[in-house]
Amino acid sequence: MRLRRLLLLIAIMTSVCAMATNPITGMLERIDKGASKKFRIELKKGPDDFFELDQKDNKVVVRGNNYVSIATGINWYLKHYAGIHLSWNGMQASLPEQLPRVGKPERRETGLGLRYDFNYCTFSYTMAFWDWERWEREIDWMALHGINLPLAVVGQECVWRNVLDRLGYSKDEINDFIAGPAFLAWWAMNNLEGWGGPNPDSWYTQQEALQKKILKRMDEYGIMPVFPGYSGMVPHNADEKLGLNVTKSDLWNGFVRPAFINPTDPRYNEIADLYYSELEKLYGKAMFYSMDPLHEAGKENSVDFDAAGKAVMEAMKRANDKAVWVVQAWGKNPRPEMIRNLNAGDLLILDLFSECKPMWGIDSPGKRDNGFEQHDWLMCMLENFGANVGLHGRMDFLIHNFYEAQTNPMAKNLKGIGLTMEGSENNPVMFELMCELPWRKEKFTKEDWLKEYALARYGVKDEKIEEAWMILANSIYNAPLGNIQQGPHESIFCGRPSLNNFQASSWSKMKNYYDPTETARAARLMLEVADKYRGNNNFEYDLVDIVRQSLSDEGRITYNKAVASFKSFDKNSFRHHSSRFLDILLNQDRLLATRSEFRVGRWIEQARNLGNTPQEKDLYEWNARVQITTWGNRPCANEGGLRDYAHKEWNGILKDFYYPRWDAYWKTLDDQLDGKPEVTLDYYAMEEPWTLDKKHYESKAEGDCVTVAKEVFDKVFGDGSCCR
């Protein structure tokens, strides 16, 4: 009841703001100049979030109880009436002069009033170098997809700089604590200090200004930001520097972690209040604050979890007595002892990996016997780890778990859904599915939904496209019950070479769950009709992505043949398959050059564009390069295991970073077949030079993606059937 009253209060405040500002007009004009004149927008009160589609003369009428609901209705209309799908790979479209009419009024509503967005990791793996133009598109995307509760942590480091300054830390000490642009997420989650820095003063100026623009636009939409709250983090030397009673955790993958103030320390409240004071000075107050005390912590025996939970809650309530604490359900968090004695309505739990390992009460590897007890929670989809590139999903279980929660008594405190990906701008089909679930009362099959999706995404009905998507939906997008792999099927090209190279990242739980030849079947069907859809942006993006996946899967098959040949001492076969493996990798690199989204140059260009001086540009580029390769220094990359966690199947890095590793490795095996001694390669020594390099990588697409996709597919699979 308390959360419902809070939402009602926010709705009233939103309505007042709406009288002064209408963000829908600007959004429509950004989609297509003149588009706002083709719609009639009407705000209308309602007990739950809803939108209505109607027709008035030659204009499409979209009604809703707030601007996010209205934007969701516009998106629904564009997809299901006009065959226009706005996605990360394209937020602009050419609307017809006369929009298709709404023949019969349609109304959709949802009792799931909270729709959350982002993981802390998203802000580093995907958004580390976004400018306002890119953020503006993202906020439009959120509104169009019904998001009204996003994590908003841009510029958190500005708050901390002010806090530490007031606590007596010098500028150098502050720089030693706050991480660089590509690693701020793990600093904010209490995992590391300083790595990637020091940040120049201009960074703080830019990020503060950027966050204020983000918050202003969110406020115009009525989107409620989730601010980073205070959970006890202090620099690891705060015991010596400030005389605090702290708990220190073990190293995090080789990095020194911040310390945690014990809640019984007499200065806990002082520092918490100082933090909220500085946060409010910069960005104002929020109704929701995100805190994850002792995230992935090791040494914690001395912590009184009950006292810690109460201290975190009380500090937040002093800042805003109406606020709600948002906490991620991940690993041990939130500790049952930490939240058991907190009041219902004061806590909102994100069931972070709910499409795979739900904690809320149903049988799963992550099940909590008592669920989240009295606390409100959101069903979330993690989907992607490390912003890795790859097709992946759990369509059946996502749909099943969502509708199971509508009637299961264990889910009685379900308040909405969430997107909690570590990296975005991938797998648009899964995010579209998740965002539509709250607006669909009746359970449906993935097959029926995919037919609607394909028509909306491409604006055409094509049996071969539908068949391709059915193949994908029943293979790579259908990870089965019991499969708990973290995100996409990792590319064999991106892993450090070995004779047992199944995964790319150290903690991967990847295992085979689909026939790898199925993605080639789907790619062939897409290629057979590709000439008809040249210039169709969504089709061309998906074509490249699906062909990319088929090449990646064929690369894994070829790798296994090369290893088997080596173990069999079959020189000719080994040389054939190892050479073919490298050829597939290079063809992959060529294919991905045809879309900007799959070019490492886009990532590096974003980083350099934020710098104001050559030194700043170089620092940001180094951050960008390190994060997607070694992640840390030698000990953290090797012993800590962080290398290749954020690996990317992108043009440029495939040829210049991954190819040399595999080429060198195959040569060592070839030498062994010739009787030469085994050689152990120092991979870090091969990798670090790329992180320090300044080679320019183009960000713009090169070549015609349909032609190139046909050529590389034919070279790899060799039957020419897609090109006739």
C-alpha positions in Angstrom: 0.0 0.0 0.0 2.8 2.4 0.9 4.4 2.0 -2.6 1.1 2.5 -4.2 0.6 5.8 -2.4 4.1 6.9 -3.4 3.3 6.1 -7.1 0.0 8.1 -6.8 2.0 11.1 -5.4 4.5 10.9 -8.2 1.7 10.7 -10.8 0.2 13.9 -9.4 3.6 15.6 -9.5 4.1 14.4 -13.1 0.7 15.7 -14.1 1.6 19.1 -12.8 4.9 19.1 -14.7 3.1 17.9 -17.8 1.0 21.0 -18.0 4.2 23.0 -18.6 6.2 20.6 -20.8 5.2 18.1 -23.4 8.2 15.8 -24.3 6.2 13.8 -26.8 6.4 16.5 -29.5 10.2 16.6 -29.3 10.5 12.8 -29.3 8.3 12.5 -32.4 10.3 15.1 -34.2 13.5 13.3 -33.4 12.0 10.1 -34.9 10.9 11.9 -38.1 10.6 15.6 -38.8 7.0 16.5 -39.0 5.8 13.4 -37.2 4.3 15.3 -34.3 1.7 16.8 -36.6 0.4 13.3 -37.5 -0.6 12.4 -33.9 -3.0 13.8 -31.4 -1.8 13.4 -27.8 -4.2 13.3 -24.9 -3.5 13.0 -21.1 -6.2 11.1 -19.3 -6.5 10.0 -15.7 -6.6 6.4 -14.7 -5.9 4.2 -11.7 -3.3 2.1 -13.5 -0.9 2.8 -16.3 -2.6 2.6 -19.7 -2.6 3.8 -23.3 -5.4 4.0 -25.8 -5.1 4.1 -29.6 -7.8 5.8 -31.6 -8.5 7.8 -34.7 -9.7 11.4 -35.1 -10.1 12.5 -38.7 -6.6 12.0 -40.3 -4.7 11.9 -37.0 -3.8 8.9 -34.8 -4.9 9.6 -31.2 -2.8 8.3 -28.4 -4.1 8.7 -24.9 -2.4 7.7 -21.6 -2.3 8.5 -18.0 1.2 9.9 -18.3 3.8 10.7 -20.9 5.6 7.3 -20.6 2.3 5.5 -21.1 1.7 7.7 -24.2 5.1 7.1 -25.6 4.6 3.3 -25.0 1.3 3.7 -27.0 3.1 5.5 -29.8 5.6 2.7 -30.0 2.9 0.1 -30.0 1.2 1.9 -32.8 4.3 2.2 -34.9 5.2 -1.5 -34.5 1.8 -3.1 -34.8 0.0 -0.7 -37.2 2.7 1.0 -39.2 5.4 -1.8 -39.3 8.0 0.6 -37.9 10.4 -0.7 -35.2 12.6 1.7 -33.4 15.6 0.1 -31.8 19.1 0.7 -30.6 20.3 0.1 -34.2 17.9 2.8 -35.5 15.8 5.4 -33.6 14.7 7.3 -36.7 12.2 6.3 -39.4 10.4 7.7 -42.3 6.8 7.7 -41.4 4.3 7.6 -44.3 2.6 10.9 -45.3 -0.7 9.4 -44.1 -0.4 7.1 -41.2 -2.4 3.8 -41.2 -5.7 4.3 -39.5 -6.7 2.8 -36.2 -9.9 1.1 -37.3 -11.0 0.1 -33.9 -10.0 1.8 -30.6 -7.4 -0.3 -28.7 -6.7 0.0 -25.0 -3.9 -1.7 -23.0 -3.2 -1.3 -19.4 -1.0 -2.8 -16.7 -1.0 -3.1 -13.0 2.8 -3.5 -13.0 3.5 0.2 -12.4 7.3 0.0 -12.2 9.5 -0.8 -15.2 13.2 -0.6 -14.3 16.2 -0.2 -16.5 20.0 -0.7 -16.2 22.6 -2.5 -14.3 25.6 -0.6 -12.8 27.7 -2.5 -15.3 25.7 -1.1 -18.2 27.0 2.4 -17.4 30.6 1.1 -18.1 30.3 -1.7 -20.6 28.0 0.2 -22.9 27.5 3.8 -21.8 30.9 4.8 -20.5 31.5 7.3 -23.2 28.0 8.5 -24.2 27.4 12.2 -24.8 24.1 14.0 -24.5 23.0 13.2 -28.1 23.3 9.5 -27.4 21.7 9.8 -24.0 18.8 11.7 -25.5 18.1 8.8 -27.9 18.3 6.4 -25.0 15.8 8.3 -22.9 13.4 8.3 -25.9 14.0 4.5 -26.2 13.1 4.1 -22.5 9.9 6.1 -22.8 8.9 4.3 -25.9 9.4 0.9 -24.1 7.5 1.9 -21.0 10.5 2.4 -18.7 9.7 4.7 -15.8 12.4 3.8 -13.2 15.9 3.8 -14.6 19.1 3.7 -12.6 20.7 7.2 -12.9 24.3 7.1 -11.7 26.1 9.3 -14.3 28.2 11.8 -12.4 28.2 9.9 -9.1 31.9 10.4 -9.0 31.3 14.2 -8.7 29.4 13.6 -5.5 32.2 11.5 -4.1 34.9 14.0 -5.0 33.0 16.6 -3.0 32.5 14.2 -0.1 36.1 13.2 0.1 37.3 16.8 -0.2 35.1 17.7 2.8 36.6 14.8 4.7 40.1 16.1 4.2 41.3 14.0 1.3 43.8 15.6 -1.0 43.2 15.8 -4.8 45.8 13.1 -5.3 44.2 10.9 -2.7 40.8 11.4 -4.3 42.2 10.5 -7.7 43.7 7.4 -6.2 40.2 6.3 -5.1 37.9 7.1 -7.9 38.2 4.9 -11.0 38.5 5.9 -14.6 35.6 6.3 -17.1 35.5 2.6 -18.2 35.6 1.2 -14.7 33.4 3.4 -12.6 30.7 0.7 -12.3 33.0 -1.6 -10.3 34.2 1.3 -8.1 30.6 2.3 -7.4 29.9 -1.4 -6.5 32.7 -1.4 -4.0 34.9 -3.7 -6.0 38.0 -1.6 -6.8 39.7 1.7 -6.3 41.4 4.1 -8.8 41.9 1.7 -11.8 41.6 3.6 -15.1 42.3 7.0 -13.5 43.2 9.6 -12.5 40.3 11.6 -14.1 41.0 15.1 -15.3 39.0 18.0 -13.7 37.2 18.4 -17.0 35.7 14.9 -16.7 33.9 15.9 -13.5 32.6 19.1 -15.1 31.3 17.2 -18.2 29.6 14.4 -16.2 27.9 16.7 -13.8 26.5 18.7 -16.7 25.5 15.6 -18.5 23.6 14.1 -15.5 21.7 17.3 -15.1 20.6 17.2 -18.7 19.6 13.5 -18.3 17.6 14.2 -15.1 15.8 17.2 -16.7 14.7 15.1 -19.7 13.6 12.3 -17.4 11.6 14.8 -15.3 9.8 16.1 -18.5 8.7 12.5 -19.3 7.8 11.8 -15.7 10.5 9.1 -15.5 11.6 8.5 -11.9 15.4 8.2 -11.5 17.0 5.8 -9.1 20.0 7.6 -7.5 23.0 5.9 -6.1 22.6 6.0 -2.3 25.0 5.4 0.5 25.8 1.9 1.7 28.9 2.4 3.8 31.7 2.5 1.2 34.9 4.5 2.1 38.4 4.4 0.8 40.3 1.3 2.0 42.6 3.5 4.2 39.7 5.3 5.9 40.7 3.5 9.2 44.1 5.3 9.2 43.0 8.5 7.4 39.7 9.1 9.3 40.0 6.8 12.3 36.9 4.8 11.3 36.0 1.3 12.4 35.8 -0.5 9.0 35.6 -3.9 7.5 38.0 -4.7 4.8 37.3 -7.4 2.2 39.8 -9.6 0.3 41.1 -8.5 -3.0 38.6 -8.4 -5.8 40.2 -10.3 -8.7 43.5 -8.7 -7.8 42.2 -5.2 -7.1 42.2 -3.5 -3.7 38.6 -3.0 -2.6 37.1 0.0 -0.8 36.4 -0.6 2.9 32.9 -0.7 4.6 32.1 1.4 7.7 30.6 -0.7 10.4 27.1 0.7 11.0 27.9 0.8 14.8 30.7 3.3 14.1 29.7 6.6 15.7 30.7 8.5 12.5 28.6 6.3 10.1 25.7 8.7 10.2 27.9 11.7 9.8 29.4 10.4 6.6 26.1 9.0 5.2 24.5 12.4 5.8 27.4 14.2 4.2 27.0 12.0 1.1 23.3 12.6 0.8 23.9 16.3 1.3 26.4 16.6 -1.5 24.2 14.4 -3.7 21.2 16.7 -3.2 23.3 19.8 -3.8 24.3 18.5 -7.3 21.2 16.6 -8.4 18.4 17.0 -6.0 16.4 14.4 -4.1 15.0 11.1 -5.5 12.1 8.8 -4.5 14.3 5.8 -5.1 17.9 5.1 -4.1 20.1 2.1 -5.1 22.4 0.5 -2.5 24.1 -2.9 -2.6 26.0 -3.3 0.7 28.9 -5.7 0.5 28.4 -6.5 -3.1 30.3 -9.7 -4.0 32.2 -9.3 -0.7 34.3 -12.1 0.7 35.4 -11.3 4.3 32.2 -10.4 6.1 32.2 -12.3 9.3 32.4 -9.2 11.5 29.4 -7.5 9.9 26.1 -7.3 11.8 23.8 -7.5 8.8 20.7 -6.5 10.6 22.3 -3.4 12.0 23.9 -2.7 8.5 20.5 -2.9 6.8 18.9 -0.6 9.3 21.7 1.9 9.1 21.5 2.1 5.3 17.7 2.5 5.5 17.8 5.1 8.2 20.4 7.2 6.4 18.3 7.2 3.3 15.2 8.1 5.2 16.9 11.1 6.8 17.6 12.3 3.2 14.0 11.6 2.1 11.5 10.0 4.4 9.4 8.9 1.5 12.2 7.2 -0.4 12.5 3.5 -1.3 15.7 1.5 -1.1 16.4 -0.4 -4.4 18.6 -3.4 -4.0 19.9 -6.1 -6.5 19.2 -9.7 -5.7 22.5 -11.2 -6.9 24.6 -13.9 -5.2 24.1 -13.5 -1.5 22.5 -10.1 -1.8 20.3 -9.0 -0.3 21.3 -10.9 2.8 18.0 -12.2 4.4 19.4 -11.0 7.8 19.9 -7.5 6.3 16.3 -7.0 5.1 14.2 -9.2 7.4 13.4 -6.5 9.9 12.8 -3.7 7.4 9.3 -2.4 6.8 7.2 -3.6 3.8 7.1 -0.8 1.2 10.5 0.6 2.1 12.4 -1.8 -0.1 12.3 -2.7 -3.7 14.2 -5.8 -4.7 15.5 -6.4 -8.3 15.4 -10.2 -9.0 18.3 -9.6 -11.3 18.6 -12.8 -13.3 14.9 -13.8 -13.1 14.7 -15.2 -16.6 17.2 -17.9 -15.6 17.8 -18.1 -11.8 14.7 -16.5 -10.2 15.0 -16.1 -6.5 11.4 -15.1 -5.8 10.2 -18.6 -4.9 9.7 -20.9 -7.8 12.1 -23.9 -8.4 15.4 -22.7 -9.9 19.1 -22.8 -9.1 18.7 -19.4 -7.4 15.5 -20.1 -5.4 15.0 -18.6 -2.0 12.6 -20.7 0.1 10.8 -17.7 1.5 11.2 -15.6 -1.7 11.5 -11.9 -0.7 9.0 -12.3 2.1 7.2 -9.0 2.8 9.2 -6.9 0.3 8.2 -5.6 -3.1 10.2 -6.8 -6.0 10.6 -6.6 -9.8 11.0 -9.5 -12.3 14.2 -8.7 -14.2 16.0 -10.0 -17.3 19.8 -9.9 -17.2 20.3 -11.4 -20.6 23.8 -10.1 -21.3 27.0 -10.2 -19.4 30.1 -8.1 -20.2 28.3 -6.6 -23.2 29.5 -9.7 -25.2 28.3 -9.9 -28.8 26.1 -12.9 -29.6 22.5 -14.1 -30.1 21.1 -15.5 -26.9 17.9 -15.8 -25.0 15.4 -17.8 -23.0 12.2 -17.0 -24.7 10.1 -19.9 -23.4 11.2 -19.4 -19.8 10.8 -15.7 -19.9 7.2 -16.0 -21.0 6.5 -18.9 -18.7 8.0 -17.3 -15.6 6.2 -14.0 -16.2 2.8 -15.5 -16.4 3.5 -17.9 -13.6 4.2 -14.9 -11.3 0.8 -13.4 -12.1 -1.0 -16.1 -10.1 1.7 -17.6 -7.8 1.2 -16.6 -4.1 4.9 -16.3 -3.7 4.9 -13.4 -6.2 2.2 -11.4 -4.4 4.5 -8.4 -4.0 5.5 -8.2 -7.7 5.4 -4.6 -8.7 6.8 -4.7 -12.2 9.7 -5.7 -14.5 13.2 -4.7 -15.1 16.0 -4.7 -17.7 19.2 -5.5 -15.8 21.7 -6.3 -18.6 25.4 -5.7 -18.1 25.5 -4.5 -21.7 22.9 -3.2 -24.1 22.6 -2.5 -27.8 22.3 -6.2 -28.5 19.5 -8.8 -29.0 16.7 -6.4 -29.6 14.2 -9.2 -29.9 14.6 -10.2 -26.2 14.3 -6.6 -24.9 11.3 -6.0 -27.1 9.6 -9.2 -25.7 10.4 -8.2 -22.1 9.0 -4.7 -22.5 5.8 -5.9 -24.1 5.0 -8.5 -21.3 3.4 -6.0 -18.9 1.0 -4.8 -21.6 -0.2 -8.3 -22.6 -2.8 -9.7 -20.3 -3.1 -13.1 -21.9 -0.3 -15.6 -22.2 0.9 -16.2 -25.7 3.4 -18.5 -27.5 6.8 -17.3 -28.7 5.8 -18.5 -32.2 2.8 -16.2 -32.4 4.7 -13.3 -30.9 7.6 -13.7 -33.3 5.4 -13.4 -36.4 4.1 -10.1 -35.0 7.7 -9.1 -34.2 9.1 -9.9 -37.7 6.3 -7.9 -39.3 6.9 -4.9 -37.0 10.7 -5.0 -37.2 10.9 -5.2 -41.0 7.5 -3.8 -42.1 6.9 -6.8 -44.3 5.5 -10.3 -44.0 7.9 -12.8 -45.5 7.7 -16.6 -44.9 11.4 -17.1 -45.2 12.2 -14.4 -42.6 9.6 -16.0 -40.3 11.1 -19.4 -40.8 14.6 -18.1 -40.0 13.3 -16.6 -36.7 11.5 -19.8 -35.8 14.8 -21.7 -36.2 16.6 -19.2 -34.0 13.7 -19.2 -31.4 13.9 -23.0 -31.1 17.7 -23.1 -30.9 20.0 -20.3 -29.8 17.1 -18.2 -28.3 15.8 -21.2 -26.3 18.3 -21.9 -23.6 16.7 -24.8 -21.6 15.9 -25.2 -18.0 19.0 -26.0 -16.1 21.3 -24.0 -18.4 22.6 -21.1 -16.3 25.2 -19.7 -18.7 25.7 -16.0 -18.3 24.7 -14.3 -21.5 25.5 -15.0 -25.1 27.3 -18.1 -26.4 30.9 -16.9 -26.2 32.8 -16.7 -29.4 35.7 -19.1 -29.9 37.6 -16.3 -31.7 37.7 -14.2 -28.6 39.1 -16.6 -26.1 42.7 -17.1 -25.3 43.8 -20.1 -27.3 44.3 -23.5 -25.8 43.6 -27.2 -26.5 40.5 -26.9 -24.4 39.1 -23.6 -25.4 35.4 -23.8 -24.8 34.8 -20.4 -23.1 36.3 -16.9 -23.5 35.8 -15.6 -20.0 37.0 -17.1 -16.7 33.7 -17.5 -15.0 31.7 -18.5 -18.0 29.0 -21.2 -17.4 28.5 -21.7 -21.1 27.7 -25.1 -22.3 26.3 -26.5 -25.6 22.5 -26.2 -25.7 21.7 -25.8 -29.4 22.8 -27.3 -32.7 25.4 -24.8 -34.0 24.5 -25.6 -37.6 21.0 -24.1 -37.0 22.3 -20.6 -37.1 23.7 -21.2 -40.6 20.3 -22.5 -41.6 18.7 -19.3 -40.4 21.4 -17.1 -42.0 20.9 -18.9 -45.3 17.2 -18.1 -45.3 17.9 -14.5 -44.5 20.4 -14.3 -47.3 18.0 -15.8 -49.8 15.7 -12.9 -49.5 18.3 -10.2 -48.7 18.2 -8.5 -52.1 14.5 -7.7 -51.6 15.3 -5.8 -48.4 18.4 -3.8 -49.3 18.1 -0.5 -47.4 15.8 -1.9 -44.7 17.9 -0.9 -41.7 16.6 -3.4 -39.2 16.8 -6.2 -41.7 20.4 -5.4 -42.6 21.4 -5.1 -39.0 19.9 -8.5 -38.2 21.3 -10.1 -41.4 24.8 -9.1 -40.3 24.2 -10.3 -36.7 22.8 -13.6 -37.8 25.5 -14.3 -40.4 28.0 -13.2 -37.8 26.6 -15.9 -35.4 26.7 -18.6 -38.0 30.4 -17.8 -38.7 31.2 -17.9 -35.0 29.5 -21.2 -34.6 31.3 -22.6 -37.7 34.5 -21.3 -36.2 33.9 -23.4 -33.1 33.2 -26.5 -35.2 36.4 -25.9 -37.1 38.4 -25.4 -33.9 37.3 -28.7 -32.6 38.3 -30.4 -35.9 41.7 -28.7 -35.7 42.3 -29.9 -32.1 41.2 -33.4 -32.9 43.6 -33.5 -35.9 46.4 -32.2 -33.7 45.7 -34.9 -31.1 45.6 -37.5 -33.8 48.9 -36.2 -35.2 47.2 -35.7 -38.6 49.4 -32.9 -40.0 47.6 -32.2 -43.2 44.2 -32.2 -41.6 45.4 -30.0 -38.7 46.9 -27.5 -41.2 43.7 -27.4 -43.2 41.4 -26.8 -40.3 43.7 -24.3 -38.4 44.1 -22.3 -41.6 40.3 -22.5 -42.3 39.7 -21.2 -38.7 41.8 -18.1 -39.3 40.1 -17.6 -42.7 36.7 -17.6 -41.0 37.9 -15.1 -38.4 39.1 -12.7 -41.1 35.8 -13.1 -43.0 34.0 -12.3 -39.7 36.1 -9.2 -39.4 35.2 -8.1 -43.0 31.5 -8.8 -42.5 31.4 -6.7 -39.3 33.0 -3.7 -41.0 29.7 -3.2 -42.8 27.8 -2.0 -39.7 29.0 0.7 -37.4 27.5 -1.1 -34.4 30.0 -3.9 -34.9 33.1 -1.8 -35.3 35.6 -1.2 -32.5 36.2 2.2 -34.1 32.8 3.3 -32.9 33.7 2.5 -29.2 37.1 4.1 -29.4 35.7 7.2 -31.2 33.1 7.7 -28.5 35.9 7.6 -25.9 38.2 10.0 -27.7 35.4 12.5 -28.5 34.9 13.1 -24.8 38.5 14.3 -24.3 39.4 18.0 -24.5 43.1 17.6 -24.9 45.3 15.0 -26.6 46.2 13.7 -23.1 42.6 13.3 -22.1 41.7 11.6 -25.4 44.6 9.1 -24.9 43.5 8.3 -21.4 39.9 7.6 -22.5 41.0 5.5 -25.4 43.3 3.5 -23.1 40.3 2.9 -20.8 38.2 1.8 -23.8 40.8 -0.6 -25.1 41.7 -2.1 -21.8 38.2 -2.8 -20.7 37.3 -5.0 -23.7 40.6 -6.9 -23.6 42.9 -7.4 -20.5 40.4 -5.5 -18.2 43.2 -5.1 -15.6 47.0 -5.2 -15.4 48.9 -8.5 -15.7 48.0 -9.9 -12.2 44.4 -8.9 -12.5 44.1 -10.2 -16.1 45.9 -13.5 -15.5 45.6 -14.5 -11.8 42.4 -12.4 -11.3 40.9 -13.9 -14.4 39.4 -10.7 -15.7 40.9 -10.9 -19.2 38.4 -11.2 -22.0 35.4 -10.9 -19.7 34.1 -8.0 -21.9 35.4 -9.5 -25.2 33.9 -8.2 -28.3 33.3 -9.8 -31.7 33.9 -6.5 -33.5 35.6 -5.5 -36.7 39.1 -4.3 -36.1 39.8 -6.0 -32.8 39.1 -9.4 -34.4 41.9 -8.8 -37.0 44.4 -7.0 -34.8 43.9 -8.5 -31.4 42.3 -11.9 -31.6 43.8 -13.1 -34.9 47.5 -12.7 -33.8 46.8 -14.8 -30.6 45.3 -17.6 -32.7 47.9 -17.4 -35.4 50.7 -17.6 -32.9 49.0 -20.5 -31.1 48.4 -22.6 -34.2 52.0 -22.1 -35.2 53.2 -23.5 -31.9 51.1 -26.6 -32.4 52.3 -26.9 -36.0 55.8 -26.8 -34.7 55.1 -29.6 -32.3 53.8 -31.7 -35.1 57.2 -31.1 -36.7 59.0 -32.4 -33.6 59.9 -29.0 -32.1 59.5 -28.5 -28.3 56.2 -27.2 -26.8 56.2 -23.4 -26.3 54.1 -21.6 -23.7 52.9 -18.3 -25.1 52.8 -15.2 -22.8 49.4 -13.9 -23.9 49.5 -10.8 -21.7 52.7 -9.7 -23.4 50.9 -10.1 -26.8 47.8 -8.2 -25.6 49.1 -5.2 -23.7 50.6 -3.5 -26.8 47.2 -3.3 -28.4 45.8 -1.5 -25.3 48.6 1.1 -25.6 48.4 1.5 -29.3 46.8 4.6 -31.0 46.0 3.0 -34.3 43.0 4.7 -35.9 39.9 2.5 -36.4 37.1 3.9 -38.6 33.7 4.1 -37.0 31.6 4.4 -40.1 30.3 1.3 -42.0 32.3 0.2 -45.1 30.9 -1.8 -47.9 27.4 -3.1 -48.8 26.4 -5.4 -46.0 24.1 -7.6 -48.2 26.8 -8.2 -50.8 29.5 -8.8 -48.2 27.3 -11.1 -46.1 26.7 -13.2 -49.2 30.3 -13.3 -50.1 31.7 -14.3 -46.7 28.9 -16.8 -46.1 29.7 -18.5 -49.5 33.4 -18.5 -48.7 32.9 -20.2 -45.4 30.0 -22.6 -46.3 30.9 -22.9 -49.9 27.6 -24.0 -51.6 26.7 -20.6 -53.1 23.0 -21.2 -52.5 22.5 -17.9 -50.8 24.0 -16.0 -53.8 21.8 -17.3 -56.6 
